[in-house]
């Protein structure tokens, strides 16, 4: 019998890529939307009974479902993020225990390192640094404690994955500034002819962008490895760039005729200055490698956004 995997949030940006790769590897997949070749189950994961039904006959659960968006979304809906994500944690983890699944793979976030001043950020830093001050970062850290607490009390095995700044096709820009992630937001503004290009903050904030297919690969490698049981992993590129460098590169890839020019506009309260992971543990334990090259993948993202 094929191994059955429940992917919550399987129609989302990262989730849809995880589903695609699982199907390519021959897994039986259950998701909350309707990709081809999958069992479809539309459920409210804040409801425990619904979550239990979703877990029926499941071997593994990859839990991606969450209230998520760009930095603007975090600031506008802090209570909704905390409340809804916490309800899902309670239902999903209790359902996993009730159905005695083999392991839950929890998608946390690089935002749990929001308050760190140690770079590159290592897995062992968690617990040594102050908790995040944003509601989203805090809610994702709470999910990590669900993992550890449910193992301690119920023996539910877990793996925690922290993806760093995913990018790729299938992520649309937001209707408002900061509602989606920075790459689709900037591409949308460039293609719309915004000039000079508006950057939040001073442009010196840094990120390490990781292709969504590489993140999905890391998630599946972790699910497949017994060495990943009750462990946490950073999955992310270690190549750091500033937001100003990103904006200039996107301007060039969009082949704009005007000379590159930016204007700086006030940023948000919880804008992280620096985000750089150490992915050494994932490379050593899981054999994870970053395959996609950033500069080569950006034109594909730009073309996809043009078609939307």
Secondary structure as UniProt FT lines:
FT   STRAND          4..8
FT   TURN            9..11
FT   HELIX           13..24
FT   TURN            25..26
FT   STRAND          28..31
FT   TURN            36..37
FT   STRAND          39..40
FT   TURN            45..46
FT   HELIX           48..54
FT   TURN            55..57
FT   STRAND          60..63
FT   HELIX           71..76
FT   HELIX           78..98
FT   TURN            99..100
FT   STRAND          103..107
FT   HELIX           110..113
FT   TURN            114..115
FT   HELIX           123..125
FT   TURN            126..128
FT   HELIX           135..154
FT   STRAND          158..163
FT   STRAND          166..167
FT   TURN            169..170
FT   TURN            177..178
FT   HELIX           182..191
FT   TURN            192..193
FT   STRAND          197..200
FT   TURN            201..202
FT   STRAND          206..207
FT   STRAND          210..211
FT   HELIX           212..224
FT   HELIX           226..228
FT   TURN            229..230
FT   STRAND          231..235
FT   STRAND          241..242
FT   HELIX           243..253
FT   TURN            254..255
FT   STRAND          262..265
FT   TURN            269..270
FT   HELIX           280..281
FT   HELIX           282..286
FT   HELIX           294..306
//
